Amino acid sequence: MDRFLTAADQALRTLFVPPRAHRACPTVAEPPTPPLAAEERQLAGALMRVNHVGEVCAQALYTASSFSG
């Protein structure tokens, strides 16, 4: 029962808790880049979706492996 409640808690926190960042972004200001062409924007969006899916799958694997061990 504890594993189920822990998994449910983690899922609810992932879905509904807003981010808690309190510090400003530490990157150095760079000169603005020119806007991307429509084709470049489409490619960038597709690559980000693939990256996001990979991250979600990796988190699911880590969570599943913690329950099997």
C-alpha positions as CSV (number, residue, x, y, z in Angstrom):
1,M,0.0,0.0,0.0
2,D,2.9,2.4,0.7
3,R,4.3,1.9,-2.8
4,F,0.9,2.7,-4.3
5,L,0.5,5.8,-2.2
6,T,4.0,7.0,-3.0
7,A,3.4,6.5,-6.7
8,A,0.1,8.3,-6.5
9,D,1.7,11.2,-4.6
10,Q,4.5,11.5,-7.1
11,A,2.1,11.5,-10.1
12,L,-0.1,14.1,-8.5
13,R,2.9,16.3,-7.7
14,T,4.1,16.0,-11.3
15,L,0.8,16.9,-12.7
16,F,-0.5,19.6,-10.4
17,V,2.2,21.3,-8.4
18,P,3.5,24.6,-10.0
19,P,7.3,25.0,-10.4
20,R,9.0,26.7,-7.4
21,A,12.0,28.5,-9.0
22,H,12.9,31.5,-6.9
23,R,16.1,32.7,-8.6
24,A,16.5,34.5,-11.8
25,C,18.1,32.7,-14.8
26,P,21.9,32.8,-14.4
27,T,22.7,33.0,-18.1
28,V,24.5,35.9,-19.5
29,A,22.4,38.1,-21.7
30,E,23.3,37.5,-25.4
31,P,22.4,39.6,-28.4
32,P,19.1,38.7,-29.9
33,T,19.1,36.1,-32.6
34,P,17.2,36.6,-35.8
35,P,13.8,34.9,-35.9
36,L,13.7,31.4,-37.4
37,A,12.1,30.6,-40.7
38,A,8.9,28.6,-40.7
39,E,10.7,25.4,-41.7
40,E,13.3,25.9,-38.9
41,R,10.5,26.5,-36.3
42,Q,8.7,23.3,-37.4
43,L,11.9,21.3,-37.1
44,A,12.8,22.8,-33.7
45,G,9.3,22.0,-32.4
46,A,9.5,18.4,-33.6
47,L,12.9,17.9,-32.0
48,M,11.7,19.3,-28.7
49,R,8.7,17.0,-28.7
50,V,11.0,14.0,-29.2
51,N,13.3,15.2,-26.4
52,H,10.3,15.7,-24.1
53,V,9.0,12.2,-24.8
54,G,12.4,10.8,-24.1
55,E,12.6,12.5,-20.7
56,V,9.1,11.4,-19.7
57,C,10.0,7.8,-20.7
58,A,13.2,7.9,-18.7
59,Q,11.4,9.1,-15.6
60,A,8.9,6.3,-16.0
61,L,11.7,3.8,-16.3
62,Y,13.5,5.1,-13.2
63,T,10.2,5.1,-11.2
64,A,9.4,1.5,-12.3
65,S,12.9,0.3,-11.5
66,S,12.6,1.7,-8.0
67,F,9.5,-0.5,-7.4
68,S,11.1,-3.7,-8.8
69,G,14.2,-3.6,-6.7
